Amino acid sequence: MFAYNNGSYLLWLGNSFFYAIVSAGIGTLFSSMAGYALAKFTFKGRNAIFSIILGSILVPAPALVLPLYLLMSGFHLTDTYLAIILPSIVSPFGVYLSRIYADGSVPDALLDAARVDGSSEFRTYWSIAMRIMSPALVTVFLFQFVAVWTNYFLQYVMISNSNLFPVTVGLQLWNSSYTSGGVQQYVYSILVTGSLLSILPLIIGFLLLQRYWRNGLTLGSVVG
């Protein structure tokens, strides 16, 4: 499998890792910043913005593929890594979860104490709030990682260069060649093995990150 088609599977697997890790990492950061701001700052239009974010969760992702393609094409970004990464860093569900978790788990008294000690707003968020919100952020990261890793339609539309294919599109390319009868029979075994290996990173990711899902991170942080 790793030698078939000049080692394309390893290249596609590496592309999937790159798309998923970068998109999930940046998306988690943006979601946590937006959720924290919506939870801990009072400003005009806050509830309206949150309502719009909640409404965007209801929009099916495939319905956005064509507008996103036209947008990326207008900026000449199709067939590039950014065509996959930029749409994938937006996570309405991540903002929602971050806002709910920050509102219930980050004590206002702790933030006020940090401000009294001279901490800037960004440092307070980065050094205190993000640590307390880590269980929610791990959840957002995993959801984003899985969503990007398993995404097929967006990546299929945006990318036509086989060197930039993720593993989902690459396996479909092999499957199309197999079903059309243009390749050897052993390709079916390669497809099955490749599909099995493509889900192992998701399982490993859940096993490695599940220890961060714990409660009581703020126990003792504020003394009444």
TITOR-798556 format. One record per residue: x, z, y of N, C-alpha, C in turn; residue number from 1. Coordinates in steps of 0.2 Angstrom, whole numbers, padded with zeros to 4 digits, m for minus. Atoms other than C-alpha are relative to their C-alpha. Example, Ala and Ser with C-alpha at 12.3 -4.5 7.8 and 13.67 -1.06 7.14 Angstrom:
 n_east  n_up n_north ca_east ca_up ca_north c_east  c_up c_north pos
   0004  0000   m0006    0062  0039    m0022   0004  0000    0006   1
  m0004 m0001   m0006    0068  0036    m0005  m0004  0003    0005   2
***
This chain:
 n_east  n_up n_north ca_east ca_up ca_north c_east  c_up c_north pos
   0004  0000   m0006    0000  0000     0000   0004  0000    0006   1
  m0004  0000   m0006    0014  0004     0012   0004 m0006    0001   2
  m0004  0006    0000    0023 m0012     0008  m0004 m0006    0001   3
   0004  0006   m0001    0008 m0023     0009  m0001 m0003    0007   4
   0001  0003   m0006    0007 m0035     0023   0005  0002    0005   5
  m0006 m0002   m0004    0024 m0030     0030  m0001  0007    0003   6
   0000 m0007   m0002    0020 m0012     0031  m0005  0001    0006   7
   0005 m0001   m0006    0005 m0014     0043  m0004  0006   m0001   8
   0004 m0006    0000   m0004  0001     0036   0004  0006    0004   9
  m0004 m0005   m0004    0010  0013     0043  m0001 m0001    0007  10
   0001  0002   m0008    0009  0004     0060  m0007  0002    0002  11
   0007 m0002   m0002   m0010  0006     0060  m0001  0007    0000  12
   0001 m0007    0000   m0009  0024     0055   0003  0003    0006  13
  m0003 m0003   m0006    0003  0028     0069  m0003 m0002    0006  14
   0004  0001   m0005   m0008  0019     0081  m0006  0005    0001  15
   0005 m0005    0000   m0022  0030     0076   0002  0007    0002  16
  m0003 m0007   m0002   m0012  0046     0078   0001  0000    0007  17
  m0001  0000   m0007   m0007  0040     0095  m0006  0000    0004  18
   0006  0000   m0004   m0024  0036     0101  m0004  0006    0000  19
   0004 m0006    0001   m0032  0051     0094   0003  0006    0003  20
  m0003 m0006   m0003   m0019  0064     0099   0000  0000    0008  21
   0000  0001   m0007   m0017  0057     0117  m0007  0001    0003  22
   0006  0000   m0003   m0035  0055     0120  m0003  0007   m0001  23
   0002 m0007    0001   m0040  0072     0112   0003  0005    0005  24
  m0003 m0005   m0004   m0027  0081     0122  m0002 m0001    0007  25
   0002  0001   m0007   m0031  0073     0139  m0007  0002    0001  26
   0007 m0001   m0001   m0049  0074     0136  m0002  0008   m0001  27
   0001 m0008    0000   m0048  0093     0131   0002  0003    0006  28
  m0003 m0003   m0007   m0038  0097     0147  m0006 m0002    0005  29
   0005  0001   m0005   m0051  0088     0158  m0006  0003   m0001  30
   0007 m0003    0001   m0066  0095     0149   0001  0008    0002  31
   0000 m0007   m0002   m0059  0113     0151   0000  0001    0007  32
   0000  0000   m0007   m0055  0110     0169  m0007  0000    0003  33
   0006  0001   m0003   m0072  0104     0173  m0005  0005   m0002  34
   0004 m0006    0002   m0081  0117     0162   0001  0006    0004  35
  m0002 m0006   m0003   m0071  0131     0170  m0003  0000    0007  36
   0002  0001   m0007   m0075  0124     0188  m0008  0001    0000  37
   0008 m0001    0000   m0094  0123     0184  m0002  0007   m0002  38
   0002 m0006    0002   m0094  0140     0176   0002  0006    0006  39
  m0002 m0005   m0004   m0084  0150     0189   0000 m0001    0007  40
   0000  0001   m0007   m0086  0142     0206  m0007 m0002    0002  41
   0006  0002   m0002   m0101  0140     0216   0000 m0005    0006  42
  m0001  0005   m0005   m0103  0124     0226  m0007 m0004    0000  43
   0006  0003   m0001   m0117  0113     0232   0000 m0006   m0005  44
   0001  0005    0005   m0124  0101     0218   0003  0002   m0007  45
  m0003 m0002    0006   m0116  0111     0204  m0005 m0001   m0006  46
   0005  0000    0005   m0132  0112     0194  m0002 m0008   m0002  47
   0002  0007    0001   m0136  0093     0197   0006 m0003   m0004  48
  m0005  0003    0003   m0119  0088     0191   0000  0002   m0008  49
   0001 m0003    0007   m0121  0099     0175  m0006 m0004   m0004  50
   0006  0003    0003   m0138  0091     0172   0002 m0007   m0002  51
  m0002  0006    0002   m0131  0074     0173   0005 m0001   m0006  52
  m0004  0000    0006   m0117  0078     0161  m0004  0002   m0007  53
   0004 m0001    0006   m0130  0085     0149  m0004 m0006   m0002  54
   0003  0006    0001   m0140  0069     0151   0004 m0005   m0004  55
  m0004  0005    0002   m0125  0059     0147   0002  0001   m0008  56
  m0001 m0001    0007   m0123  0067     0130  m0005 m0004   m0004  57
   0006  0004    0004   m0140  0058     0125   0002 m0007   m0001  58
  m0001  0007    0000   m0133  0041     0128   0005 m0002   m0006  59
  m0004  0002    0006   m0127  0033     0112   0006 m0004    0002  60
  m0006  0003   m0002   m0109  0028     0112   0001 m0007   m0001  61
   0000  0008    0000   m0111  0010     0106  m0003 m0003    0006  62
   0003  0003   m0006   m0122  0007     0121   0005 m0001    0006  63
  m0005  0000   m0005   m0107  0010     0132   0006 m0005   m0001  64
  m0006  0004    0002   m0095 m0002     0123   0000 m0006    0004  65
   0000  0006   m0004   m0100 m0018     0132   0001  0001    0007  66
  m0002 m0001   m0007   m0100 m0011     0149   0007  0002    0001  67
  m0007 m0002    0000   m0083 m0003     0145   0004 m0006   m0001  68
  m0004  0006    0001   m0076 m0019     0139   0000 m0004    0006  69
   0000  0004   m0006   m0082 m0028     0155   0004  0003    0005  70
  m0004 m0004   m0005   m0074 m0014     0165   0007 m0001   m0001  71
  m0007  0001    0002   m0058 m0015     0156   0003 m0007    0001  72
  m0002  0007   m0001   m0057 m0034     0156   0001 m0001    0007  73
   0000  0001   m0007   m0060 m0033     0175   0007  0002    0003  74
  m0006 m0003   m0002   m0044 m0023     0176   0006 m0002   m0004  75
  m0005  0003    0005   m0035 m0033     0163   0004  0005   m0004  76
  m0002 m0006    0004   m0033 m0018     0152  m0002 m0001   m0007  77
   0002  0002    0007   m0040 m0026     0136   0006 m0002   m0004  78
  m0006  0001    0004   m0028 m0027     0122   0006  0004    0002  79
  m0005 m0005   m0002   m0018 m0012     0128  m0002  0007   m0003  80
   0002 m0007    0002   m0017  0006     0123  m0005  0003    0005  81
   0004 m0003   m0005   m0026  0011     0139  m0007 m0002   m0001  82
   0007  0002    0002   m0042  0001     0133  m0003  0005   m0004  83
   0003 m0005    0004   m0044  0014     0120   0000  0007    0003  84
  m0001 m0007   m0002   m0037  0030     0128  m0005  0002    0006  85
   0004 m0002   m0006   m0046  0029     0145  m0007  0001   m0002  86
   0007 m0002    0002   m0064  0028     0138  m0001  0006   m0004  87
   0001 m0005    0005   m0060  0041     0125   0002  0007    0003  88
  m0002 m0007   m0003   m0054  0055     0137  m0006  0003    0003  89
   0007 m0002   m0003   m0072  0057     0144  m0004  0003   m0006  90
   0004 m0003    0006   m0081  0070     0133  m0006  0005    0004  91
   0005 m0004   m0002   m0098  0076     0140  m0001  0007   m0004  92
   0001 m0006    0005   m0100  0088     0125   0006  0005    0001  93
  m0005 m0005   m0002   m0083  0095     0129  m0001  0004    0006  94
   0001 m0003   m0007   m0087  0099     0147  m0006  0005   m0001  95
   0006 m0005    0001   m0104  0107     0141   0003  0006   m0004  96
  m0002 m0006    0004   m0095  0118     0128   0005  0004    0004  97
  m0005 m0004   m0004   m0081  0123     0140  m0004  0004    0005  98
   0003 m0004   m0005   m0093  0128     0153  m0004  0006   m0003  99
   0004 m0005    0003   m0104  0138     0141   0005  0006   m0002 100
  m0004 m0005    0002   m0089  0147     0134   0004  0003    0005 101
  m0003 m0003   m0005   m0080  0150     0150  m0005  0005    0004 102
   0005 m0004   m0004   m0096  0157     0158  m0001  0007   m0004 103
   0001 m0006    0004   m0098  0169     0143   0006  0004   m0002 104
  m0006 m0004    0003   m0080  0174     0139   0005  0001    0005 105
  m0005 m0001   m0005   m0070  0173     0155  m0003  0005    0005 106
   0003 m0005   m0004   m0073  0189     0164   0002 m0001    0008 107
  m0001  0000   m0007   m0075  0188     0183   0005  0005    0003 108
  m0005 m0005   m0002   m0066  0204     0185   0007 m0001   m0001 109
  m0007  0001    0001   m0051  0198     0177   0003 m0006    0005 110
  m0002  0005   m0005   m0050  0182     0188   0001  0003    0007 111
  m0001 m0003   m0007   m0053  0193     0204   0007  0004    0000 112
  m0007 m0004    0000   m0038  0204     0198   0006 m0004    0001 113
  m0006  0005    0000   m0027  0189     0196   0000 m0003    0007 114
   0000  0002   m0007   m0032  0183     0214   0003  0005    0004 115
  m0003 m0005   m0004   m0028  0200     0221   0007  0001   m0001 116
  m0007  0000    0001   m0011  0199     0213   0004 m0006    0003 117
  m0003  0006   m0003   m0008  0183     0222   0000 m0006   m0004 118
   0000  0006    0005   m0011  0171     0208  m0004 m0006    0003 119
   0004  0006   m0003   m0017  0153     0214  m0005 m0001   m0005 120
   0006  0002    0004   m0033  0146     0207   0003 m0004   m0006 121
  m0002  0004    0006   m0024  0134     0196   0004  0004   m0005 122
  m0003 m0005    0005   m0012  0147     0189  m0004  0005   m0003 123
   0005 m0004    0003   m0026  0158     0186  m0004 m0003   m0006 124
   0003  0004    0005   m0035  0144     0176   0005 m0001   m0006 125
  m0005  0002    0005   m0019  0139     0167   0003  0006   m0004 126
  m0003 m0005    0004   m0012  0156     0162  m0005  0005   m0003 127
   0005 m0005    0002   m0028  0166     0160  m0006 m0003   m0004 128
   0006  0003    0002   m0043  0156     0158   0001 m0004   m0007 129
  m0001  0004    0006   m0036  0143     0146   0002  0004   m0007 130
  m0002 m0004    0006   m0029  0156     0134  m0007  0004   m0003 131
   0006 m0003    0003   m0046  0165     0133  m0005 m0005   m0003 132
   0004  0006    0002   m0055  0148     0131   0003 m0003   m0006 133
  m0004  0004    0005   m0043  0143     0117  m0005 m0002   m0006 134
   0004  0002    0005   m0056  0144     0103  m0005 m0006    0001 135
   0004  0006   m0003   m0068  0132     0113   0004 m0006    0000 136
  m0004  0006   m0001   m0054  0121     0117   0003 m0003   m0006 137
  m0002  0003    0007   m0048  0119     0099  m0006 m0004   m0003 138
   0006  0004    0002   m0066  0114     0095  m0001 m0006    0003 139
   0001  0006   m0004   m0067  0102     0109   0006 m0005   m0003 140
  m0005  0004    0002   m0050  0095     0103  m0001 m0004   m0007 141
   0001  0002    0007   m0055  0093     0085  m0006 m0005    0000 142
   0006  0005   m0001   m0072  0084     0090   0003 m0006    0003 143
  m0003  0006   m0003   m0062  0072     0101   0004 m0003   m0005 144
  m0004  0003    0005   m0049  0069     0088  m0004 m0004   m0005 145
   0004  0003    0005   m0062  0065     0075  m0003 m0006    0002 146
   0004  0006   m0003   m0072  0054     0087   0004 m0006    0001 147
  m0005  0005   m0001   m0057  0044     0091   0003 m0003   m0006 148
  m0003  0002    0006   m0050  0043     0074  m0005 m0004   m0004 149
   0005  0004    0004   m0066  0037     0066  m0004 m0005    0004 150
   0003  0005   m0004   m0071  0026     0080   0002 m0007   m0002 151
  m0002  0007    0002   m0072  0008     0075  m0003 m0005    0005 152
   0003  0005   m0005   m0084 m0002     0087   0004 m0001    0006 153
  m0003  0000   m0006   m0075  0002     0103   0007 m0003   m0001 154
  m0006  0002    0001   m0058 m0001     0096   0000 m0008   m0003 155
   0000  0007    0003   m0063 m0017     0087  m0002 m0005    0006 156
   0001  0004   m0005   m0070 m0024     0103   0006 m0001    0005 157
  m0005  0000   m0005   m0056 m0019     0115   0007 m0003   m0003 158
  m0007  0002    0003   m0041 m0024     0103  m0001 m0006   m0004 159
  m0001  0006    0004   m0037 m0041     0096   0007 m0001   m0003 160
  m0006  0000    0002   m0019 m0039     0094   0001  0005   m0007 161
   0000 m0004    0006   m0016 m0033     0076   0005  0005    0000 162
  m0005 m0005   m0001   m0001 m0023     0081  m0002  0006    0003 163
   0003 m0006   m0003   m0012 m0012     0091  m0006  0003   m0004 164
   0005 m0002    0004   m0025 m0010     0078   0001  0008   m0002 165
   0000 m0006    0004   m0030  0008     0072  m0001 m0001   m0007 166
   0001  0001    0007   m0032  0011     0054  m0007 m0002   m0002 167
   0007  0002    0002   m0051  0009     0054  m0001 m0007    0001 168
   0001  0008   m0001   m0050 m0009     0061   0005 m0003   m0005 169
  m0004  0003    0005   m0035 m0013     0050  m0003  0000   m0007 170
   0003  0000    0007   m0044 m0008     0034  m0006 m0004    0000 171
   0006  0005    0000   m0059 m0018     0039   0003 m0007    0000 172
  m0003  0007    0000   m0048 m0033     0042   0002 m0002   m0007 173
  m0002  0001    0007   m0041 m0031     0024  m0006 m0001   m0004 174
   0007  0000    0003   m0059 m0028     0018  m0003 m0007    0001 175
   0003  0006   m0001   m0065 m0044     0026   0004 m0006   m0004 176
  m0004  0005    0004   m0050 m0054     0018  m0002  0001   m0007 177
   0001 m0001    0007   m0054 m0046     0001  m0007 m0003   m0002 178
   0007  0002    0002   m0073 m0050     0001   0000 m0007    0001 179
   0001  0007   m0001   m0070 m0068     0007   0004 m0003   m0006 180
  m0004  0003    0006   m0059 m0070    m0009   0006 m0004    0002 181
  m0006  0004   m0002   m0044 m0076     0000   0007  0004   m0002 182
  m0006 m0004    0002   m0032 m0062    m0007  m0001  0002   m0007 183
   0000 m0002    0007   m0027 m0055    m0023  m0005  0006   m0002 184
   0005 m0005    0002   m0038 m0043    m0033   0003  0007    0001 185
  m0003 m0007   m0001   m0026 m0028    m0031  m0001  0003    0007 186
   0001 m0002   m0007   m0030 m0027    m0013  m0006  0005    0000 187
   0006 m0005    0001   m0046 m0018    m0018   0003  0007   m0001 188
  m0003 m0007    0001   m0035 m0003    m0024   0003  0002    0006 189
  m0004 m0002   m0007   m0025 m0004    m0008  m0005  0003    0005 190
   0005 m0003   m0005   m0041 m0002     0002  m0003  0007   m0002 191
   0003 m0006    0002   m0048  0012    m0008   0006  0006    0001 192
  m0005 m0004   m0001   m0031  0021    m0007   0001  0002    0007 193
  m0001 m0001   m0008   m0029  0018     0012  m0006  0004    0003 194
   0006 m0004   m0003   m0047  0024     0015   0001  0008   m0001 195
  m0001 m0007    0002   m0043  0040     0006   0005  0004    0004 196
  m0005 m0003   m0004   m0027  0043     0015  m0001  0001    0007 197
   0002 m0001   m0007   m0035  0040     0032  m0004  0006    0002 198
   0004 m0006   m0001   m0046  0055     0030   0004  0006   m0001 199
  m0004 m0006    0001   m0032  0067     0025   0002  0003    0007 200
  m0002 m0004   m0006   m0026  0070     0043  m0005  0004    0003 201
   0005 m0004   m0003   m0043  0076     0048  m0001  0006   m0004 202
   0001 m0006    0004   m0044  0088     0034   0006  0005    0001 203
  m0006 m0004   m0002   m0026  0094     0038  m0001  0003    0007 204
   0001 m0003   m0007   m0031  0096     0056  m0004  0006    0000 205
   0005 m0006    0000   m0046  0107     0052   0004  0006   m0003 206
  m0003 m0006    0004   m0035  0118     0040   0005  0003    0005 207
  m0006 m0003   m0004   m0021  0120     0053  m0003  0004    0006 208
   0002 m0003   m0006   m0032  0124     0068  m0006  0005   m0001 209
   0006 m0005    0001   m0046  0135     0060   0002  0007    0002 210
  m0001 m0007   m0001   m0036  0150     0063  m0001  0002    0008 211
   0001 m0001   m0007   m0038  0148     0082  m0008  0002    0001 212
   0007 m0002   m0002   m0057  0151     0080  m0001  0007   m0002 213
   0001 m0007    0001   m0058  0169     0082  m0003  0003    0006 214
   0003 m0003   m0006   m0067  0181     0093   0005  0006    0002 215
  m0004 m0006   m0002   m0061  0196     0103   0006 m0001    0004 216
  m0006  0002   m0003   m0048  0187     0113   0001  0004    0007 217
  m0001 m0004   m0007   m0052  0197     0129  m0001  0008   m0001 218
   0001 m0007    0002   m0054  0214     0120   0005  0004    0004 219
  m0005 m0004   m0003   m0045  0227     0131   0003 m0003    0006 220
  m0003  0004   m0006   m0041  0214     0145  m0003  0003    0007 221
   0003 m0003   m0006   m0053  0223     0158  m0002  0007   m0002 222
   0001 m0007    0001   m0054  0242     0159  m0005  0002    0005 223
   0005 m0002   m0004   m0070  0248     0166   0001  0006    0004 224
***
